[in-house]
Amino acid sequence: MKIWQKNIDVDSFVESFTVGNDRVMDLQLAAADVLGSLAHTRMLNSINLMTDEDLVLVQKELKNIYKEILAGDFRIEDSVEDVHSQVEMLLTQRIGEAGKKIHSGRSRNDQVLVDLKLYFRSEIQHIIQNTEALFNELIQLSERYKHILIPGYTHLQIAMPSSFGLWFGAYAESLVDDLEMMRAAWKVCNKNPLGSAAGYGSSFPLNRTMTTQLLGFEDLNYNVVYAQMGRGKTERILAQGMSSIAATLAKFAMDVCLYINQNFGFISFPAHLTTGSSIMPHKKNPDVFELIRSRCNKIQALPNEIALMTTNLPSGYHRDLQLLKENLFPAFKSLNECLEIATFMLENISVKENILDDPKYDYLFSVEVVNNEVLKGVPFREAYRTIGIDIDEGRFKPSKEVNHTHEGSIGNLCNDQIQRMFGEVKATFGFEKVESALDDLLK
């Protein structure tokens, strides 16, 4: 029987449709569900809704189930509706009546809410770790190749001199702002909804502050109606943070696809990291970066998908929200894989030197020549006009000395400051506090 079922069997067709893919999705929530129950039952004991003896039995068996989940030995049976039901059923089978008491003061609504927030916190931490690895690789490459010049483009026309230092460093700094977006998502996810029950609270004297502390949350979702309203909103905000990282990756992947093209030829990768053609033996295709681009564009669509799925829902719980898992959960795996493969590929990148020796890039230095005239006392507008006429009439002679010294320019990348910003943002997440709280809960 379902944990909500009384004495009426649900039509099998209706049951199949309403459960959908939830069993598969819920497997990813299993560890979080046990953590939530460990905290909840300790709180129930503190308000005399669970005896000391029952608490010992429940806590011991929940920790056994947690170990089974980590070992990959946990599954949700076909006859069971969701992860909450599976955990409660296992407890009851193994320890008897005490297992039936863990649901007091809870609804499946706030149970899945806390599961999701615990799961989201874990996934955010995983994403940040992979983002940091990519960030560090970009900074290293920026420093290693900072003296090698490349063309800079506007409107896809050659514009001014750039460098590999600027190019790699730009994407590193982009990840800093992406981290700010993820920080906002983390703050939303790091509030405890447990105790809101079905969205209207409980007549039991629940100690919600206690479960907040036990689970390492930074604060509560205080208003019980809003705790339920946060479902869908939390997912959308998290998707927006992921979308920001994905946008950086997609843009970088597009640059790589251009720069590896023979008409550019700025970078290359070992042959075994590219793919070939079934009929053209010379091909070395950047399939990895094409797939990164497409996957990340798909992730950028995720906030809008979630917004459309939740648009015009009134307050309170609605079954529509169940389907959000099917959109969001696979995106975690996809984004992490993109971050990991991008870092791996960059560890094997080769860059070309002396690119700007090619005469087709001479016009890149037109601004340098104009600025040199200004330094001699010529008004900028006059220098600009004169050099423009020289270009039109074929008299332009480039001066290929580049002397940029201001903050963030070719000669002064400020990568140390970019690293400082990344470190400062990362430090505000407080992963250590969460890890410590969960470790104590599992002792």
C-alpha positions in Angstrom: 0.0 0.0 0.0 1.0 3.6 -0.5 1.7 5.7 2.6 -1.3 7.8 1.7 -3.6 4.9 0.8 -6.6 3.9 2.9 -8.9 1.1 1.6 -9.3 1.9 -2.1 -7.0 0.5 -4.8 -5.9 3.0 -7.5 -6.5 2.1 -11.1 -3.2 0.6 -12.4 -3.3 2.9 -15.5 -3.8 6.0 -13.3 -1.0 4.8 -11.0 1.4 4.2 -13.8 0.7 7.6 -15.3 1.0 9.5 -12.0 4.1 7.8 -10.8 5.8 8.2 -14.2 9.6 8.2 -13.9 9.6 9.2 -10.2 11.1 5.9 -9.0 14.1 6.4 -11.3 14.4 10.1 -10.3 13.9 9.4 -6.6 16.9 7.1 -6.4 19.1 10.2 -6.6 17.2 11.6 -3.5 17.7 8.4 -1.4 20.7 9.6 0.6 19.0 13.0 1.2 15.8 11.3 2.3 17.6 9.3 5.0 19.5 12.4 6.2 16.2 14.3 6.5 14.7 11.4 8.5 17.7 11.2 10.8 17.2 14.8 11.7 13.4 14.6 11.9 13.4 11.6 14.2 15.9 13.2 16.6 13.6 16.2 16.7 10.5 14.0 17.3 12.4 12.5 20.3 13.2 15.9 21.7 9.4 16.8 21.8 8.4 13.3 23.2 6.8 12.0 20.0 9.4 9.2 19.8 10.8 7.3 22.7 14.5 6.9 23.4 14.3 3.2 22.6 12.5 3.8 19.3 15.0 6.5 18.4 17.9 4.2 18.9 16.4 1.6 16.7 15.4 4.1 14.0 18.7 5.9 13.9 20.7 2.7 13.7 18.7 1.3 10.8 18.5 4.6 8.9 22.3 4.7 9.0 22.4 1.1 7.7 20.1 2.1 4.9 22.4 5.1 4.2 25.4 2.8 3.8 23.4 0.6 1.4 22.6 3.7 -0.7 26.2 4.7 -0.9 27.2 1.2 -1.8 24.6 1.1 -4.6 22.6 -1.6 -2.9 19.4 0.4 -2.5 16.5 0.2 -5.0 12.8 1.3 -5.1 10.6 -1.6 -5.6 8.0 -1.6 -8.4 5.2 -2.0 -5.8 6.5 1.1 -3.9 5.6 4.6 -5.1 8.6 6.7 -4.1 11.8 6.9 -2.1 10.0 8.0 1.1 7.8 5.0 1.0 10.7 2.7 0.3 12.7 3.9 3.3 9.7 3.8 5.6 8.8 0.3 4.4 12.4 -1.0 4.9 12.5 0.5 8.4 9.2 -1.1 9.3 10.2 -4.5 7.9 13.5 -4.4 9.9 12.6 -2.8 13.2 8.8 -3.1 13.4 6.4 -0.5 14.8 9.1 2.1 15.4 9.5 2.5 11.7 5.9 3.6 11.3 6.5 6.6 13.6 8.9 8.5 11.5 6.3 10.3 9.5 4.7 12.1 12.5 4.7 15.9 11.9 5.7 15.5 8.2 3.9 15.4 4.9 5.4 14.0 1.7 5.4 17.6 0.6 7.9 18.9 3.1 9.8 15.6 3.0 10.5 15.9 -0.7 11.2 19.6 -0.2 14.0 18.9 2.2 15.2 16.0 0.1 15.5 18.3 -2.9 17.3 21.0 -1.0 19.8 18.6 0.5 20.3 17.1 -2.9 20.6 20.4 -4.6 23.2 21.5 -2.1 25.3 18.4 -2.8 25.0 19.0 -6.6 26.0 22.7 -6.3 29.1 21.7 -4.4 30.0 19.2 -7.1 29.5 21.8 -9.8 31.6 24.4 -7.9 34.4 21.8 -7.5 34.4 21.1 -11.3 34.1 24.8 -12.0 37.2 25.5 -9.9 39.2 22.9 -11.7 38.3 24.5 -15.0 39.0 28.0 -13.6 42.5 27.0 -12.4 43.4 25.5 -15.8 42.3 28.7 -17.6 44.4 30.8 -15.2 47.4 28.6 -15.7 47.0 28.7 -19.5 46.6 32.5 -19.4 49.8 32.9 -17.5 51.7 30.4 -19.6 50.8 32.0 -22.9 50.3 35.6 -21.9 53.0 36.9 -24.3 51.6 35.2 -27.4 49.4 37.6 -29.4 46.3 36.6 -31.3 43.8 38.7 -33.3 40.9 40.3 -31.4 37.6 40.5 -33.2 34.5 42.7 -33.2 31.7 41.8 -35.6 33.9 38.8 -36.5 36.2 41.3 -38.2 39.8 41.7 -37.1 39.8 44.5 -34.6 42.8 44.9 -32.3 45.6 42.8 -30.9 44.6 40.3 -28.2 46.6 37.5 -26.6 46.1 34.0 -25.3 46.6 35.5 -21.9 43.5 37.7 -22.4 41.5 35.0 -24.0 42.0 32.3 -21.4 41.8 34.9 -18.6 38.5 36.3 -19.9 36.8 33.0 -19.5 38.3 32.5 -16.0 36.8 35.8 -14.9 33.5 34.9 -16.5 33.4 31.9 -14.2 33.8 34.3 -11.2 30.5 36.0 -12.1 28.9 32.6 -12.8 29.9 31.6 -9.3 28.0 34.6 -8.0 24.9 33.3 -9.7 25.5 29.9 -8.1 26.0 31.5 -4.8 22.5 33.0 -5.0 21.1 29.6 -5.8 23.0 28.1 -2.9 21.5 30.7 -0.5 18.0 29.8 -1.6 18.7 26.0 -1.4 20.3 26.4 2.0 17.1 27.2 3.9 15.2 24.5 5.7 11.5 23.7 4.6 11.1 20.7 7.0 8.2 21.2 9.4 6.0 23.0 6.8 4.2 19.7 6.4 1.6 19.9 3.6 2.2 23.7 3.4 0.2 24.7 6.5 2.3 23.6 9.4 1.5 21.1 12.1 -0.4 21.0 15.5 2.7 19.2 16.9 5.1 21.5 18.7 7.8 20.8 16.1 11.3 22.3 16.7 12.2 23.5 13.2 15.3 25.3 14.4 16.7 22.0 15.7 16.3 20.3 12.3 17.8 23.4 10.6 20.9 23.0 12.7 21.2 19.3 12.5 21.0 19.4 8.7 23.5 22.3 8.4 21.0 24.7 6.8 21.9 28.4 7.1 18.3 29.4 8.0 14.6 28.4 7.7 11.9 28.9 5.2 9.8 30.4 8.0 6.4 30.8 6.5 5.0 27.3 5.9 2.9 28.4 2.8 6.0 30.0 1.3 8.0 26.8 1.9 5.7 25.0 -0.5 5.7 28.0 -2.9 9.4 27.6 -3.0 9.1 24.4 -5.0 9.6 25.3 -8.6 11.1 28.7 -7.7 14.1 27.0 -6.1 14.6 24.8 -9.2 14.3 27.8 -11.5 16.9 29.9 -9.6 19.2 26.9 -9.5 18.7 26.4 -13.2 19.6 30.1 -13.8 22.9 29.6 -11.9 23.7 26.5 -14.0 22.7 28.3 -17.1 25.2 31.1 -16.4 28.1 28.6 -16.2 26.7 26.8 -19.3 26.7 30.1 -21.2 30.3 30.7 -20.5 31.2 27.1 -21.6 29.1 27.4 -24.8 30.8 30.7 -25.8 34.2 29.2 -25.1 33.4 26.1 -27.1 32.4 28.2 -30.0 35.7 30.1 -29.9 37.5 26.8 -29.8 35.6 25.6 -32.9 36.6 28.7 -34.7 40.2 28.8 -33.6 40.9 25.2 -34.5 39.5 25.8 -38.0 42.3 25.8 -40.6 41.4 29.3 -41.7 42.3 30.5 -38.2 44.7 27.8 -37.0 45.4 29.4 -33.6 45.1 26.2 -31.6 45.1 22.4 -32.0 44.6 19.2 -30.0 46.2 15.8 -30.3 44.6 13.7 -33.0 43.3 11.1 -30.5 41.2 13.8 -28.9 39.5 14.7 -32.1 37.3 12.7 -34.5 37.6 11.9 -38.2 35.3 11.7 -41.2 34.0 8.5 -42.9 35.2 9.8 -46.3 37.7 12.7 -45.7 40.9 11.3 -44.3 42.3 14.7 -43.4 39.6 15.6 -40.9 40.2 16.3 -37.2 36.9 17.5 -35.9 36.3 19.3 -32.6 33.4 17.1 -31.7 34.0 17.4 -28.0 33.5 21.2 -28.1 30.6 21.0 -30.5 28.8 18.7 -28.0 29.8 21.0 -25.1 28.2 23.9 -27.0 25.0 22.0 -27.7 24.7 20.5 -24.2 25.3 23.9 -22.6 22.8 25.6 -24.9 20.3 23.0 -23.8 21.0 23.8 -20.2 20.5 27.5 -21.0 16.9 26.6 -22.0 16.3 25.0 -18.6 15.2 28.0 -16.6 12.6 28.8 -19.2 11.4 25.2 -19.3 10.9 25.3 -15.5 9.3 28.7 -15.6 6.7 27.5 -18.2 6.0 24.3 -16.2 5.2 26.4 -13.1 3.6 29.5 -14.7 0.2 30.4 -13.1 0.3 27.7 -10.5 -1.5 29.0 -7.4 -0.1 28.5 -3.9 0.0 25.1 -2.4 1.3 21.8 -3.8 0.4 20.6 -7.3 1.5 17.3 -9.0 2.9 19.3 -11.9 6.0 20.0 -9.7 6.9 16.3 -9.8 8.0 16.6 -13.4 10.6 19.3 -12.7 12.9 16.5 -11.6 12.9 15.0 -15.1 14.2 18.3 -16.5 16.6 19.4 -13.8 18.2 16.2 -12.6 19.9 15.1 -15.9 21.2 18.7 -16.3 23.5 18.2 -13.2 25.2 15.2 -14.8 25.5 17.0 -18.2 26.9 20.2 -16.8 29.5 18.4 -14.7 30.5 16.2 -17.6 31.0 19.4 -19.7 33.1 21.0 -17.1 35.2 17.9 -16.6 35.8 17.3 -20.3 36.6 20.9 -21.0 39.3 20.9 -18.3 40.7 17.7 -19.7 40.8 19.0 -23.2 42.5 22.2 -22.1 45.2 20.2 -20.4 46.1 18.9 -23.9 45.8 22.1 -25.9 48.6 23.5 -28.2 48.8 27.1 -29.2 50.4 28.6 -32.3 53.1 31.3 -31.9 53.8 34.2 -34.3 50.2 34.3 -35.5 50.3 38.1 -36.1 53.3 37.9 -38.4 50.9 37.2 -41.2 50.3 40.4 -43.2 46.6 39.9 -43.2 46.6 40.9 -39.6 48.5 44.2 -40.2 45.3 46.3 -39.7 45.0 45.0 -36.1 47.7 47.6 -35.3 45.9 50.6 -36.7 44.8 51.8 -33.3 48.4 51.4 -32.0 49.6 53.6 -34.8 46.9 56.2 -34.1 47.8 56.2 -30.4 51.5 56.6 -31.2 50.6 59.8 -33.2 48.5 61.1 -30.2 51.5 60.5 -28.0 53.5 62.8 -30.3 50.9 65.6 -29.7 48.6 65.0 -32.7 44.8 65.4 -31.8 43.1 62.0 -31.8 40.5 62.9 -34.5 43.2 64.2 -36.8 45.4 61.1 -36.3 42.4 58.8 -36.8 41.6 60.5 -40.1 45.1 60.5 -41.4 45.7 56.8 -40.6 42.3 56.0 -42.1 43.3 57.6 -45.4 46.6 55.8 -45.3 44.7 52.5 -45.0 42.3 53.3 -47.8 45.2 54.3 -50.1 47.4 51.4 -49.2 50.1 53.4 -47.4 49.5 52.0 -43.9 52.6 50.6 -42.1 51.9 48.8 -38.9 53.9 49.3 -35.7 53.7 45.9 -34.1 54.9 47.0 -30.7 52.1 46.5 -28.2 52.4 48.5 -25.0 49.3 48.0 -22.9 49.9 48.5 -19.1 46.5 49.3 -17.5 44.7 46.9 -15.3 43.3 43.9 -17.3 45.1 44.6 -20.5 47.6 42.5 -22.5 50.6 43.6 -20.4 48.8 43.6 -17.0 46.3 40.6 -16.9 45.6 40.9 -13.2 45.1 37.2 -13.0 46.0 37.3 -9.3 43.0 39.6 -8.7 40.7 37.3 -10.7 41.9 34.4 -8.5 41.3 36.5 -5.4 37.7 37.2 -6.5 37.0 33.5 -7.3 38.4 32.5 -3.9 36.3 35.1 -2.0 33.1 34.0 -3.7 33.8 30.3 -3.2 34.6 30.9 0.5 31.1 32.4 1.1 29.3 29.0 0.3 30.3 27.5 3.6 30.6 23.9 2.4 32.6 23.0 5.5 29.7 23.9 7.8 27.3 21.6 5.9 29.8 18.7 5.7 30.5 19.0 9.5 26.8 19.0 10.3 26.0 16.0 8.2 29.0 14.1 9.5 27.7 14.7 13.1 24.3 13.5 12.0 25.7 10.2 10.7 27.9 9.4 13.7 
